[in-house]
Amino acid sequence: MHIFKNLKIALIILILTSGAHIETKATEECFEGVSRSIFKFNMAFDDLILEPIANGYNKLPEPIKNGTSNFTSNIAVLLSIPNSLLQGNISQVGHSTGSFIVNSTVGILGIFNPAEKIGLKPYKEDVGQTLGAYGVGPGCYLVLPILGPSTARDSFGLVADTFIDPFAHVTIRENELFGISGNDLDYFSVKGTTAIDFRADNSKNFDSLEKNSIDLYSSLKSVYLQDRENKIRNSIEDQDEWGNLDN
């Protein structure tokens, strides 16, 4: 498919321009002053908007919370399928595809998660992880407005994700797939709900990290980078929701 061809070309360009090595070196701070300023803005946004919404979300009945989390996770699996294929991980392609089909049908659009009960456990994969699997180093560490911690590689990956994610194609790119189409509102509603669900699930973890960190900026940086390395290695730790600071 031309999508995979374009991504392969982009991958080659990224490797050549970044001087990436197979051995991932310590991530450098290329824009620390700017990143710390953006981090302060993000913390203010969290205090004023995201945390209060997350606290309200936590008061919802458990079945509603679980159904919402299952639904957004099921949609996220769509991005894992092409990335697992690009990584040559056929086993994960099977798990991801099977999980999406079972949960979207038997699980009623992903509200329930019967796939997990029959042993289908897809990893969450994205283009940043795929680049890492090819040996592309993280490059400069930076903080993005609202989106939070990232690296040069993962920021490139965020854009590339929208080119291979089927959900992005039928929403923000307004293409029809199997008779299904959507719009920008559908895409950003799901992404926003995913962020709220994650923030709500980890309220205690964030509070603990904030209280016990001498430098919260550095602490979150460390957690994020370790999480990304775990995901690239497909370590079992990448199934821990506290680690998903990039989602």
MODELLER restraints for C-alpha pairs under 7 A, 6 or more apart:
rsr = mdl.restraints
at = mdl.atoms
rsr.add(forms.Gaussian(group=physical.xy_distance, feature=features.Distance(at['CA:3:A'], at['CA:163:A']), mean=6.90, stdev=0.5))
rsr.add(forms.Gaussian(group=physical.xy_distance, feature=features.Distance(at['CA:3:A'], at['CA:164:A']), mean=6.50, stdev=0.5))
rsr.add(forms.Gaussian(group=physical.xy_distance, feature=features.Distance(at['CA:15:A'], at['CA:136:A']), mean=6.30, stdev=0.5))
rsr.add(forms.Gaussian(group=physical.xy_distance, feature=features.Distance(at['CA:20:A'], at['CA:136:A']), mean=5.04, stdev=0.5))
rsr.add(forms.Gaussian(group=physical.xy_distance, feature=features.Distance(at['CA:20:A'], at['CA:137:A']), mean=5.28, stdev=0.5))
rsr.add(forms.Gaussian(group=physical.xy_distance, feature=features.Distance(at['CA:21:A'], at['CA:135:A']), mean=6.11, stdev=0.5))
rsr.add(forms.Gaussian(group=physical.xy_distance, feature=features.Distance(at['CA:21:A'], at['CA:136:A']), mean=6.21, stdev=0.5))
rsr.add(forms.Gaussian(group=physical.xy_distance, feature=features.Distance(at['CA:21:A'], at['CA:137:A']), mean=6.22, stdev=0.5))
rsr.add(forms.Gaussian(group=physical.xy_distance, feature=features.Distance(at['CA:22:A'], at['CA:135:A']), mean=4.23, stdev=0.5))
rsr.add(forms.Gaussian(group=physical.xy_distance, feature=features.Distance(at['CA:22:A'], at['CA:136:A']), mean=6.56, stdev=0.5))
rsr.add(forms.Gaussian(group=physical.xy_distance, feature=features.Distance(at['CA:23:A'], at['CA:135:A']), mean=6.97, stdev=0.5))
rsr.add(forms.Gaussian(group=physical.xy_distance, feature=features.Distance(at['CA:24:A'], at['CA:137:A']), mean=4.99, stdev=0.5))
rsr.add(forms.Gaussian(group=physical.xy_distance, feature=features.Distance(at['CA:25:A'], at['CA:137:A']), mean=6.90, stdev=0.5))
rsr.add(forms.Gaussian(group=physical.xy_distance, feature=features.Distance(at['CA:27:A'], at['CA:138:A']), mean=6.38, stdev=0.5))
rsr.add(forms.Gaussian(group=physical.xy_distance, feature=features.Distance(at['CA:27:A'], at['CA:139:A']), mean=6.06, stdev=0.5))
rsr.add(forms.Gaussian(group=physical.xy_distance, feature=features.Distance(at['CA:27:A'], at['CA:140:A']), mean=5.91, stdev=0.5))
rsr.add(forms.Gaussian(group=physical.xy_distance, feature=features.Distance(at['CA:27:A'], at['CA:141:A']), mean=6.04, stdev=0.5))
rsr.add(forms.Gaussian(group=physical.xy_distance, feature=features.Distance(at['CA:28:A'], at['CA:139:A']), mean=6.86, stdev=0.5))
rsr.add(forms.Gaussian(group=physical.xy_distance, feature=features.Distance(at['CA:28:A'], at['CA:140:A']), mean=5.06, stdev=0.5))
rsr.add(forms.Gaussian(group=physical.xy_distance, feature=features.Distance(at['CA:28:A'], at['CA:141:A']), mean=5.96, stdev=0.5))
rsr.add(forms.Gaussian(group=physical.xy_distance, feature=features.Distance(at['CA:29:A'], at['CA:140:A']), mean=5.72, stdev=0.5))
rsr.add(forms.Gaussian(group=physical.xy_distance, feature=features.Distance(at['CA:29:A'], at['CA:141:A']), mean=5.32, stdev=0.5))
rsr.add(forms.Gaussian(group=physical.xy_distance, feature=features.Distance(at['CA:30:A'], at['CA:140:A']), mean=5.53, stdev=0.5))
rsr.add(forms.Gaussian(group=physical.xy_distance, feature=features.Distance(at['CA:30:A'], at['CA:141:A']), mean=6.75, stdev=0.5))
rsr.add(forms.Gaussian(group=physical.xy_distance, feature=features.Distance(at['CA:31:A'], at['CA:142:A']), mean=6.47, stdev=0.5))
rsr.add(forms.Gaussian(group=physical.xy_distance, feature=features.Distance(at['CA:35:A'], at['CA:142:A']), mean=5.57, stdev=0.5))
rsr.add(forms.Gaussian(group=physical.xy_distance, feature=features.Distance(at['CA:35:A'], at['CA:143:A']), mean=4.93, stdev=0.5))
rsr.add(forms.Gaussian(group=physical.xy_distance, feature=features.Distance(at['CA:38:A'], at['CA:143:A']), mean=6.44, stdev=0.5))
rsr.add(forms.Gaussian(group=physical.xy_distance, feature=features.Distance(at['CA:38:A'], at['CA:144:A']), mean=6.85, stdev=0.5))
rsr.add(forms.Gaussian(group=physical.xy_distance, feature=features.Distance(at['CA:38:A'], at['CA:145:A']), mean=5.95, stdev=0.5))
rsr.add(forms.Gaussian(group=physical.xy_distance, feature=features.Distance(at['CA:39:A'], at['CA:143:A']), mean=6.41, stdev=0.5))
rsr.add(forms.Gaussian(group=physical.xy_distance, feature=features.Distance(at['CA:42:A'], at['CA:145:A']), mean=6.36, stdev=0.5))
rsr.add(forms.Gaussian(group=physical.xy_distance, feature=features.Distance(at['CA:42:A'], at['CA:146:A']), mean=5.59, stdev=0.5))
rsr.add(forms.Gaussian(group=physical.xy_distance, feature=features.Distance(at['CA:50:A'], at['CA:196:A']), mean=6.87, stdev=0.5))
rsr.add(forms.Gaussian(group=physical.xy_distance, feature=features.Distance(at['CA:54:A'], at['CA:196:A']), mean=5.51, stdev=0.5))
rsr.add(forms.Gaussian(group=physical.xy_distance, feature=features.Distance(at['CA:54:A'], at['CA:199:A']), mean=6.04, stdev=0.5))
rsr.add(forms.Gaussian(group=physical.xy_distance, feature=features.Distance(at['CA:54:A'], at['CA:200:A']), mean=4.60, stdev=0.5))
rsr.add(forms.Gaussian(group=physical.xy_distance, feature=features.Distance(at['CA:55:A'], at['CA:200:A']), mean=6.38, stdev=0.5))
rsr.add(forms.Gaussian(group=physical.xy_distance, feature=features.Distance(at['CA:57:A'], at['CA:200:A']), mean=6.77, stdev=0.5))
rsr.add(forms.Gaussian(group=physical.xy_distance, feature=features.Distance(at['CA:58:A'], at['CA:200:A']), mean=5.99, stdev=0.5))
rsr.add(forms.Gaussian(group=physical.xy_distance, feature=features.Distance(at['CA:67:A'], at['CA:111:A']), mean=4.44, stdev=0.5))
rsr.add(forms.Gaussian(group=physical.xy_distance, feature=features.Distance(at['CA:67:A'], at['CA:112:A']), mean=6.11, stdev=0.5))
rsr.add(forms.Gaussian(group=physical.xy_distance, feature=features.Distance(at['CA:68:A'], at['CA:111:A']), mean=6.52, stdev=0.5))
rsr.add(forms.Gaussian(group=physical.xy_distance, feature=features.Distance(at['CA:69:A'], at['CA:197:A']), mean=6.47, stdev=0.5))
rsr.add(forms.Gaussian(group=physical.xy_distance, feature=features.Distance(at['CA:70:A'], at['CA:110:A']), mean=5.79, stdev=0.5))
rsr.add(forms.Gaussian(group=physical.xy_distance, feature=features.Distance(at['CA:70:A'], at['CA:111:A']), mean=5.32, stdev=0.5))
rsr.add(forms.Gaussian(group=physical.xy_distance, feature=features.Distance(at['CA:70:A'], at['CA:112:A']), mean=6.16, stdev=0.5))
rsr.add(forms.Gaussian(group=physical.xy_distance, feature=features.Distance(at['CA:70:A'], at['CA:113:A']), mean=6.46, stdev=0.5))
rsr.add(forms.Gaussian(group=physical.xy_distance, feature=features.Distance(at['CA:71:A'], at['CA:109:A']), mean=6.81, stdev=0.5))
rsr.add(forms.Gaussian(group=physical.xy_distance, feature=features.Distance(at['CA:71:A'], at['CA:110:A']), mean=4.51, stdev=0.5))
rsr.add(forms.Gaussian(group=physical.xy_distance, feature=features.Distance(at['CA:71:A'], at['CA:111:A']), mean=4.82, stdev=0.5))
rsr.add(forms.Gaussian(group=physical.xy_distance, feature=features.Distance(at['CA:72:A'], at['CA:190:A']), mean=6.36, stdev=0.5))
rsr.add(forms.Gaussian(group=physical.xy_distance, feature=features.Distance(at['CA:72:A'], at['CA:194:A']), mean=6.07, stdev=0.5))
rsr.add(forms.Gaussian(group=physical.xy_distance, feature=features.Distance(at['CA:74:A'], at['CA:100:A']), mean=6.06, stdev=0.5))
rsr.add(forms.Gaussian(group=physical.xy_distance, feature=features.Distance(at['CA:74:A'], at['CA:110:A']), mean=5.52, stdev=0.5))
rsr.add(forms.Gaussian(group=physical.xy_distance, feature=features.Distance(at['CA:77:A'], at['CA:96:A']), mean=6.08, stdev=0.5))
rsr.add(forms.Gaussian(group=physical.xy_distance, feature=features.Distance(at['CA:77:A'], at['CA:100:A']), mean=6.57, stdev=0.5))
rsr.add(forms.Gaussian(group=physical.xy_distance, feature=features.Distance(at['CA:77:A'], at['CA:124:A']), mean=6.67, stdev=0.5))
rsr.add(forms.Gaussian(group=physical.xy_distance, feature=features.Distance(at['CA:78:A'], at['CA:165:A']), mean=6.35, stdev=0.5))
rsr.add(forms.Gaussian(group=physical.xy_distance, feature=features.Distance(at['CA:78:A'], at['CA:166:A']), mean=6.24, stdev=0.5))
rsr.add(forms.Gaussian(group=physical.xy_distance, feature=features.Distance(at['CA:78:A'], at['CA:167:A']), mean=6.80, stdev=0.5))
rsr.add(forms.Gaussian(group=physical.xy_distance, feature=features.Distance(at['CA:79:A'], at['CA:125:A']), mean=6.74, stdev=0.5))
rsr.add(forms.Gaussian(group=physical.xy_distance, feature=features.Distance(at['CA:79:A'], at['CA:126:A']), mean=6.38, stdev=0.5))
rsr.add(forms.Gaussian(group=physical.xy_distance, feature=features.Distance(at['CA:79:A'], at['CA:165:A']), mean=4.71, stdev=0.5))
rsr.add(forms.Gaussian(group=physical.xy_distance, feature=features.Distance(at['CA:79:A'], at['CA:166:A']), mean=6.89, stdev=0.5))
rsr.add(forms.Gaussian(group=physical.xy_distance, feature=features.Distance(at['CA:80:A'], at['CA:96:A']), mean=6.70, stdev=0.5))
rsr.add(forms.Gaussian(group=physical.xy_distance, feature=features.Distance(at['CA:80:A'], at['CA:124:A']), mean=5.62, stdev=0.5))
rsr.add(forms.Gaussian(group=physical.xy_distance, feature=features.Distance(at['CA:80:A'], at['CA:125:A']), mean=4.43, stdev=0.5))
rsr.add(forms.Gaussian(group=physical.xy_distance, feature=features.Distance(at['CA:80:A'], at['CA:126:A']), mean=6.15, stdev=0.5))
rsr.add(forms.Gaussian(group=physical.xy_distance, feature=features.Distance(at['CA:81:A'], at['CA:93:A']), mean=5.32, stdev=0.5))
rsr.add(forms.Gaussian(group=physical.xy_distance, feature=features.Distance(at['CA:81:A'], at['CA:96:A']), mean=5.81, stdev=0.5))
rsr.add(forms.Gaussian(group=physical.xy_distance, feature=features.Distance(at['CA:81:A'], at['CA:97:A']), mean=6.45, stdev=0.5))
rsr.add(forms.Gaussian(group=physical.xy_distance, feature=features.Distance(at['CA:82:A'], at['CA:164:A']), mean=6.83, stdev=0.5))
rsr.add(forms.Gaussian(group=physical.xy_distance, feature=features.Distance(at['CA:83:A'], at['CA:125:A']), mean=5.93, stdev=0.5))
rsr.add(forms.Gaussian(group=physical.xy_distance, feature=features.Distance(at['CA:83:A'], at['CA:126:A']), mean=5.88, stdev=0.5))
rsr.add(forms.Gaussian(group=physical.xy_distance, feature=features.Distance(at['CA:83:A'], at['CA:127:A']), mean=6.34, stdev=0.5))
rsr.add(forms.Gaussian(group=physical.xy_distance, feature=features.Distance(at['CA:83:A'], at['CA:130:A']), mean=6.25, stdev=0.5))
rsr.add(forms.Gaussian(group=physical.xy_distance, feature=features.Distance(at['CA:84:A'], at['CA:90:A']), mean=6.93, stdev=0.5))
rsr.add(forms.Gaussian(group=physical.xy_distance, feature=features.Distance(at['CA:84:A'], at['CA:92:A']), mean=6.05, stdev=0.5))
rsr.add(forms.Gaussian(group=physical.xy_distance, feature=features.Distance(at['CA:84:A'], at['CA:93:A']), mean=5.54, stdev=0.5))
rsr.add(forms.Gaussian(group=physical.xy_distance, feature=features.Distance(at['CA:84:A'], at['CA:125:A']), mean=6.68, stdev=0.5))
rsr.add(forms.Gaussian(group=physical.xy_distance, feature=features.Distance(at['CA:85:A'], at['CA:93:A']), mean=6.09, stdev=0.5))
rsr.add(forms.Gaussian(group=physical.xy_distance, feature=features.Distance(at['CA:87:A'], at['CA:130:A']), mean=6.02, stdev=0.5))
rsr.add(forms.Gaussian(group=physical.xy_distance, feature=features.Distance(at['CA:87:A'], at['CA:133:A']), mean=6.90, stdev=0.5))
rsr.add(forms.Gaussian(group=physical.xy_distance, feature=features.Distance(at['CA:92:A'], at['CA:122:A']), mean=6.09, stdev=0.5))
rsr.add(forms.Gaussian(group=physical.xy_distance, feature=features.Distance(at['CA:95:A'], at['CA:120:A']), mean=5.22, stdev=0.5))
rsr.add(forms.Gaussian(group=physical.xy_distance, feature=features.Distance(at['CA:95:A'], at['CA:121:A']), mean=6.04, stdev=0.5))
rsr.add(forms.Gaussian(group=physical.xy_distance, feature=features.Distance(at['CA:95:A'], at['CA:122:A']), mean=5.20, stdev=0.5))
rsr.add(forms.Gaussian(group=physical.xy_distance, feature=features.Distance(at['CA:96:A'], at['CA:122:A']), mean=4.71, stdev=0.5))
rsr.add(forms.Gaussian(group=physical.xy_distance, feature=features.Distance(at['CA:98:A'], at['CA:120:A']), mean=6.94, stdev=0.5))
rsr.add(forms.Gaussian(group=physical.xy_distance, feature=features.Distance(at['CA:99:A'], at['CA:115:A']), mean=5.12, stdev=0.5))
rsr.add(forms.Gaussian(group=physical.xy_distance, feature=features.Distance(at['CA:99:A'], at['CA:120:A']), mean=5.67, stdev=0.5))
rsr.add(forms.Gaussian(group=physical.xy_distance, feature=features.Distance(at['CA:102:A'], at['CA:115:A']), mean=5.79, stdev=0.5))
rsr.add(forms.Gaussian(group=physical.xy_distance, feature=features.Distance(at['CA:103:A'], at['CA:109:A']), mean=6.35, stdev=0.5))
rsr.add(forms.Gaussian(group=physical.xy_distance, feature=features.Distance(at['CA:103:A'], at['CA:110:A']), mean=4.64, stdev=0.5))
rsr.add(forms.Gaussian(group=physical.xy_distance, feature=features.Distance(at['CA:103:A'], at['CA:112:A']), mean=6.49, stdev=0.5))
rsr.add(forms.Gaussian(group=physical.xy_distance, feature=features.Distance(at['CA:103:A'], at['CA:113:A']), mean=5.59, stdev=0.5))
rsr.add(forms.Gaussian(group=physical.xy_distance, feature=features.Distance(at['CA:103:A'], at['CA:114:A']), mean=6.17, stdev=0.5))
rsr.add(forms.Gaussian(group=physical.xy_distance, feature=features.Distance(at['CA:103:A'], at['CA:115:A']), mean=5.97, stdev=0.5))
rsr.add(forms.Gaussian(group=physical.xy_distance, feature=features.Distance(at['CA:104:A'], at['CA:110:A']), mean=4.78, stdev=0.5))
rsr.add(forms.Gaussian(group=physical.xy_distance, feature=features.Distance(at['CA:107:A'], at['CA:113:A']), mean=5.73, stdev=0.5))
rsr.add(forms.Gaussian(group=physical.xy_distance, feature=features.Distance(at['CA:107:A'], at['CA:114:A']), mean=6.02, stdev=0.5))
rsr.add(forms.Gaussian(group=physical.xy_distance, feature=features.Distance(at['CA:126:A'], at['CA:161:A']), mean=6.58, stdev=0.5))
rsr.add(forms.Gaussian(group=physical.xy_distance, feature=features.Distance(at['CA:127:A'], at['CA:157:A']), mean=4.76, stdev=0.5))
rsr.add(forms.Gaussian(group=physical.xy_distance, feature=features.Distance(at['CA:127:A'], at['CA:160:A']), mean=6.51, stdev=0.5))
rsr.add(forms.Gaussian(group=physical.xy_distance, feature=features.Distance(at['CA:127:A'], at['CA:161:A']), mean=5.82, stdev=0.5))
rsr.add(forms.Gaussian(group=physical.xy_distance, feature=features.Distance(at['CA:128:A'], at['CA:153:A']), mean=6.01, stdev=0.5))
rsr.add(forms.Gaussian(group=physical.xy_distance, feature=features.Distance(at['CA:128:A'], at['CA:154:A']), mean=4.58, stdev=0.5))
rsr.add(forms.Gaussian(group=physical.xy_distance, feature=features.Distance(at['CA:128:A'], at['CA:157:A']), mean=4.53, stdev=0.5))
rsr.add(forms.Gaussian(group=physical.xy_distance, feature=features.Distance(at['CA:129:A'], at['CA:231:A']), mean=6.74, stdev=0.5))
rsr.add(forms.Gaussian(group=physical.xy_distance, feature=features.Distance(at['CA:129:A'], at['CA:232:A']), mean=5.09, stdev=0.5))
rsr.add(forms.Gaussian(group=physical.xy_distance, feature=features.Distance(at['CA:132:A'], at['CA:232:A']), mean=6.05, stdev=0.5))
rsr.add(forms.Gaussian(group=physical.xy_distance, feature=features.Distance(at['CA:133:A'], at['CA:232:A']), mean=5.92, stdev=0.5))
rsr.add(forms.Gaussian(group=physical.xy_distance, feature=features.Distance(at['CA:138:A'], at['CA:151:A']), mean=5.71, stdev=0.5))
rsr.add(forms.Gaussian(group=physical.xy_distance, feature=features.Distance(at['CA:138:A'], at['CA:152:A']), mean=6.19, stdev=0.5))
rsr.add(forms.Gaussian(group=physical.xy_distance, feature=features.Distance(at['CA:138:A'], at['CA:153:A']), mean=5.06, stdev=0.5))
rsr.add(forms.Gaussian(group=physical.xy_distance, feature=features.Distance(at['CA:139:A'], at['CA:151:A']), mean=6.10, stdev=0.5))
rsr.add(forms.Gaussian(group=physical.xy_distance, feature=features.Distance(at['CA:139:A'], at['CA:152:A']), mean=5.18, stdev=0.5))
rsr.add(forms.Gaussian(group=physical.xy_distance, feature=features.Distance(at['CA:139:A'], at['CA:153:A']), mean=6.13, stdev=0.5))
rsr.add(forms.Gaussian(group=physical.xy_distance, feature=features.Distance(at['CA:140:A'], at['CA:151:A']), mean=5.44, stdev=0.5))
rsr.add(forms.Gaussian(group=physical.xy_distance, feature=features.Distance(at['CA:140:A'], at['CA:152:A']), mean=5.37, stdev=0.5))
rsr.add(forms.Gaussian(group=physical.xy_distance, feature=features.Distance(at['CA:141:A'], at['CA:150:A']), mean=6.07, stdev=0.5))
rsr.add(forms.Gaussian(group=physical.xy_distance, feature=features.Distance(at['CA:141:A'], at['CA:151:A']), mean=4.32, stdev=0.5))
rsr.add(forms.Gaussian(group=physical.xy_distance, feature=features.Distance(at['CA:141:A'], at['CA:152:A']), mean=6.60, stdev=0.5))
rsr.add(forms.Gaussian(group=physical.xy_distance, feature=features.Distance(at['CA:142:A'], at['CA:149:A']), mean=6.20, stdev=0.5))
rsr.add(forms.Gaussian(group=physical.xy_distance, feature=features.Distance(at['CA:142:A'], at['CA:150:A']), mean=5.41, stdev=0.5))
rsr.add(forms.Gaussian(group=physical.xy_distance, feature=features.Distance(at['CA:142:A'], at['CA:151:A']), mean=5.48, stdev=0.5))
rsr.add(forms.Gaussian(group=physical.xy_distance, feature=features.Distance(at['CA:143:A'], at['CA:149:A']), mean=4.50, stdev=0.5))
rsr.add(forms.Gaussian(group=physical.xy_distance, feature=features.Distance(at['CA:143:A'], at['CA:150:A']), mean=5.69, stdev=0.5))
rsr.add(forms.Gaussian(group=physical.xy_distance, feature=features.Distance(at['CA:144:A'], at['CA:150:A']), mean=6.79, stdev=0.5))
rsr.add(forms.Gaussian(group=physical.xy_distance, feature=features.Distance(at['CA:149:A'], at['CA:221:A']), mean=6.64, stdev=0.5))
rsr.add(forms.Gaussian(group=physical.xy_distance, feature=features.Distance(at['CA:149:A'], at['CA:224:A']), mean=6.71, stdev=0.5))
rsr.add(forms.Gaussian(group=physical.xy_distance, feature=features.Distance(at['CA:149:A'], at['CA:246:A']), mean=6.86, stdev=0.5))
rsr.add(forms.Gaussian(group=physical.xy_distance, feature=features.Distance(at['CA:162:A'], at['CA:168:A']), mean=5.39, stdev=0.5))
rsr.add(forms.Gaussian(group=physical.xy_distance, feature=features.Distance(at['CA:168:A'], at['CA:187:A']), mean=6.70, stdev=0.5))
rsr.add(forms.Gaussian(group=physical.xy_distance, feature=features.Distance(at['CA:169:A'], at['CA:175:A']), mean=5.47, stdev=0.5))
rsr.add(forms.Gaussian(group=physical.xy_distance, feature=features.Distance(at['CA:170:A'], at['CA:176:A']), mean=5.54, stdev=0.5))
rsr.add(forms.Gaussian(group=physical.xy_distance, feature=features.Distance(at['CA:170:A'], at['CA:177:A']), mean=6.42, stdev=0.5))
rsr.add(forms.Gaussian(group=physical.xy_distance, feature=features.Distance(at['CA:170:A'], at['CA:180:A']), mean=6.82, stdev=0.5))
rsr.add(forms.Gaussian(group=physical.xy_distance, feature=features.Distance(at['CA:170:A'], at['CA:181:A']), mean=4.63, stdev=0.5))
rsr.add(forms.Gaussian(group=physical.xy_distance, feature=features.Distance(at['CA:170:A'], at['CA:182:A']), mean=5.40, stdev=0.5))
rsr.add(forms.Gaussian(group=physical.xy_distance, feature=features.Distance(at['CA:171:A'], at['CA:181:A']), mean=6.25, stdev=0.5))
rsr.add(forms.Gaussian(group=physical.xy_distance, feature=features.Distance(at['CA:171:A'], at['CA:182:A']), mean=4.28, stdev=0.5))
rsr.add(forms.Gaussian(group=physical.xy_distance, feature=features.Distance(at['CA:171:A'], at['CA:183:A']), mean=4.09, stdev=0.5))
rsr.add(forms.Gaussian(group=physical.xy_distance, feature=features.Distance(at['CA:171:A'], at['CA:184:A']), mean=5.50, stdev=0.5))
rsr.add(forms.Gaussian(group=physical.xy_distance, feature=features.Distance(at['CA:171:A'], at['CA:186:A']), mean=6.35, stdev=0.5))
rsr.add(forms.Gaussian(group=physical.xy_distance, feature=features.Distance(at['CA:171:A'], at['CA:187:A']), mean=5.70, stdev=0.5))
rsr.add(forms.Gaussian(group=physical.xy_distance, feature=features.Distance(at['CA:172:A'], at['CA:183:A']), mean=5.38, stdev=0.5))
rsr.add(forms.Gaussian(group=physical.xy_distance, feature=features.Distance(at['CA:172:A'], at['CA:184:A']), mean=4.51, stdev=0.5))
rsr.add(forms.Gaussian(group=physical.xy_distance, feature=features.Distance(at['CA:172:A'], at['CA:187:A']), mean=6.39, stdev=0.5))
rsr.add(forms.Gaussian(group=physical.xy_distance, feature=features.Distance(at['CA:174:A'], at['CA:181:A']), mean=6.36, stdev=0.5))
rsr.add(forms.Gaussian(group=physical.xy_distance, feature=features.Distance(at['CA:174:A'], at['CA:182:A']), mean=6.17, stdev=0.5))
rsr.add(forms.Gaussian(group=physical.xy_distance, feature=features.Distance(at['CA:174:A'], at['CA:183:A']), mean=5.91, stdev=0.5))
rsr.add(forms.Gaussian(group=physical.xy_distance, feature=features.Distance(at['CA:175:A'], at['CA:181:A']), mean=6.25, stdev=0.5))
rsr.add(forms.Gaussian(group=physical.xy_distance, feature=features.Distance(at['CA:195:A'], at['CA:247:A']), mean=6.81, stdev=0.5))
rsr.add(forms.Gaussian(group=physical.xy_distance, feature=features.Distance(at['CA:202:A'], at['CA:242:A']), mean=6.37, stdev=0.5))
rsr.add(forms.Gaussian(group=physical.xy_distance, feature=features.Distance(at['CA:210:A'], at['CA:216:A']), mean=5.98, stdev=0.5))
rsr.add(forms.Gaussian(group=physical.xy_distance, feature=features.Distance(at['CA:213:A'], at['CA:219:A']), mean=6.58, stdev=0.5))
rsr.add(forms.Gaussian(group=physical.xy_distance, feature=features.Distance(at['CA:224:A'], at['CA:245:A']), mean=5.96, stdev=0.5))
rsr.add(forms.Gaussian(group=physical.xy_distance, feature=features.Distance(at['CA:227:A'], at['CA:238:A']), mean=6.64, stdev=0.5))
rsr.add(forms.Gaussian(group=physical.xy_distance, feature=features.Distance(at['CA:227:A'], at['CA:243:A']), mean=5.33, stdev=0.5))
rsr.add(forms.Gaussian(group=physical.xy_distance, feature=features.Distance(at['CA:227:A'], at['CA:244:A']), mean=6.95, stdev=0.5))
rsr.add(forms.Gaussian(group=physical.xy_distance, feature=features.Distance(at['CA:230:A'], at['CA:237:A']), mean=6.36, stdev=0.5))
rsr.add(forms.Gaussian(group=physical.xy_distance, feature=features.Distance(at['CA:230:A'], at['CA:238:A']), mean=5.76, stdev=0.5))
rsr.add(forms.Gaussian(group=physical.xy_distance, feature=features.Distance(at['CA:231:A'], at['CA:238:A']), mean=5.23, stdev=0.5))
